[in-house]
Amino acid sequence: MKITKLIIGILILAITLISCNKGNDKADGYGNFEATEITISAENSGKLVQFTVEEGNILKKGEHIGLIDTIQLNLIKEQLLVSKNTIISKSKGVLSQINVLKAQLKTATVSKNRIENLLKENAATQKQLDDIDGQIDVINQQIRSVEIKNAPVVNELKSVDVQLKQVEDQLQKSIITNPVNGTVLVKYAEPNEITSFGKPLYKIADLSTMQLRVYVSETQLSGVKIGQEVTVKIDGSETMKNFAGSISWIASEAEFTPKIIQTKEERVNLVYAVKVDVINDGSLKIGMPAEMWITSFH
């Protein structure tokens, strides 16, 4: 009888210890890993003559990874350059005339400065200064007259220059340049396909640092702050694998617990979203579940 009581007592004690351990071993937050995903689209239209992107590739910012056919753009550029040279040859006579007048204006201005200095020393007369001012006015009027006559040519030349800049911009955008460091998640296009402006080419994300989005209750919120060090755990082959994490963002407004939480009762609770930055050793993937443990509490 005593042995039976002893066995029952041991069983009760074991159950109590297991229950306590289960309560103490509960994580402070559960969630999934995510990363900022960017979809890179074509900035020009044409045939993809080169596209060296594969899913899983690690790309650097500024790396050239593709080219859209530029034959037509180069032909337009050559045509504009010919037009520009033709306009310049037409306006050479007028432009040379303006250069002569500007040289005369420079000489007259130097003479005016000299006469003004002599006048201060009573070595020149007011009439000399008035005469040189008159010469400068005449030269300025001549320059304006020539520029008015040449205005259509000048405007035409400016128009061609603007068109050339537009073509240069399109040529530059035909070179597909990766804008951020990251890993290619999805590839949407293949070499030799016809692409168009705004058509997605690939999706990329920086996976070197992952963000674990977890949800904490209002009672836990007071123990959480930005910059706080926490422990993040994921399922390993045999035991849980630990990572050091840092809280980088806390939601300012409460929300209902997401549907990923299993029980209906828990889903109706109000919680706050928290993001934890975790340096990725290569084992963390987007969507992977994980636990957050507030280090100071455990």
Secondary structure, 3 states (H helix, E strand, C coil): CHHHHHHHHHHHHHHHHHHHHHHHCCCCEEEEEECCEEEEECCCCEEEEEECCCCCCEECCCCEEEEECCHHHHHHHHHHHHHHHHHHHHHHHHHHHHHHHHHHHHHHHHHHHHHHHHHHCCCCCHHHHHHHHHHHHHHHHHHHHHHHHHHHHHHHHHHHHHHHHHHHHHHHHHEEECCCCEEEEEECCCCCCEECCCCEEEEEECCCEEEEEEEEEHHHHCCCCCCCEEEEEEECCCCEEEEEEEEEEECCCCEECCCCCCCHHHHCCEEEEEEEEEECCCCCCCCCEEEEEEHHHC
